[in-house]
Amino acid sequence: MSDLLVVKAKIKEAAKGCNVSGDLAEALDAKLRQLVADACSRAEANGRKTVMGKDL
């Protein structure tokens, strides 16, 4: 897999009080990549090249 879009240390910070397995960052990265791709598609469908928060 290419470089992760998420920071493992930040995931651990966000998961206060919970253990974080080694595969969580990869799974979260896959979800994030899909969210971004879907947001890009929505922006394009609305005639925009700029992806905005409302596209999520």
N, C-alpha and C positions, 0 to 999 in steps of 0.2 A: 504494500500500500504506500502511497505517496505520503508526504509530510502531513501530520495531523493538524487540523484547524483548531483543536482544543488543547489546552495546557493541562497536563496531568496534575501538576501541583495545585492548580486552581480548582480542579474537580475535587481533590481531597479536601481542600478548604471548604468548599460548598457542601460537602457531605459530612459535616460535623457530627461526631458521635457514631459514625458508621465506618466500617471497613470498606475499602474500595478494591475490587478485584482487578487483576491486570488487564482483562478484556473490556472493561467499562469504557476506557478512552476510545478504543477502536469502534465500539458500538455507538457511542455518542457522536463520534466523528461521522459515521455513516448516516446517522439521522440528520445531523447538521448539513451535510452535503446535499441530502435529498430536500431539506427545507429550503436551502438556497436555490437549488435547481427549480423547485416549484415556484418560488417567489419570482425568479427570473422569467419563467414562462408566463406567469400572471401579468407581470409588467409589460412584456412583449404583447400579450393579448390585448392589453389596454392601450397599445400604441406608444409605450414609453420605453426608453433605454435605461432609465434610472429605476433601480429597485428601491422600494420604500418599505417602511415598517408595515404599512397596511397590506403589502403583498404577502405577508406571512399569514 
